[in-house]
Amino acid sequence: MQIAELPLRSAHNDAHSKRVTRITTASAARKAEQPVSSLHGTTPLPLPRPTRSAANPPGERFTLPARADSVAVARRIVVRWLRLWGLSEPLCDTARLVLSELFTNAVLHTDSGQIVCRIEASGGRLRIEVADEGLGLDEALGTCESPHPAQSTDAENGRGLVLVDALADSWGVITADRRAGCTVWAEIG
């Protein structure tokens, strides 16, 4: 260790000078001789992602405009998350179809400006929710005599919820206020 005293002069008055002590721990030559790790200067590896506990299952929420072209976007978003979470391909395929039907129903049968989707995986099961800004259950159910009206075998549409019923372990409708939108949910897995 080397100690050196250096004079320091004030910019305003040369008569007042101070002394500064500088302590050096190693000479510059000795610093150059120190070995450097072969990893020095490389980009560090990213930290592993935290694992989720049963108390904090993976889940995502996203909002899209209530337009027909948003259905495909919603499918891609959901499949990307399910694959990231490591869920099986058959479950991803079923989820893609169920989400597509629920989202399409919200676009076709409500006057929504946007649709909110939520997915949550827990214990090999998946819950899908699609929330609209429609008129609610009273007016929606009041337009038809039955929640599952009979469809012609030749009809090109109208089987969305029948398909959801066949694919999902359970499904239903939640509404906070019977006159302000509803959330249709399905559980698969």
Beta strands, then each sheet from edge to edge (+ up, - down):
strand 1: 2-9
strand 2: 17-24
strand 3: 59-65
strand 4: 114-122
strand 5: 125-131
strand 6: 170-174
strand 7: 183-188
sheet 1: 1+ 2-
sheet 2: 3+ 4- 5+ 7- 6+
end
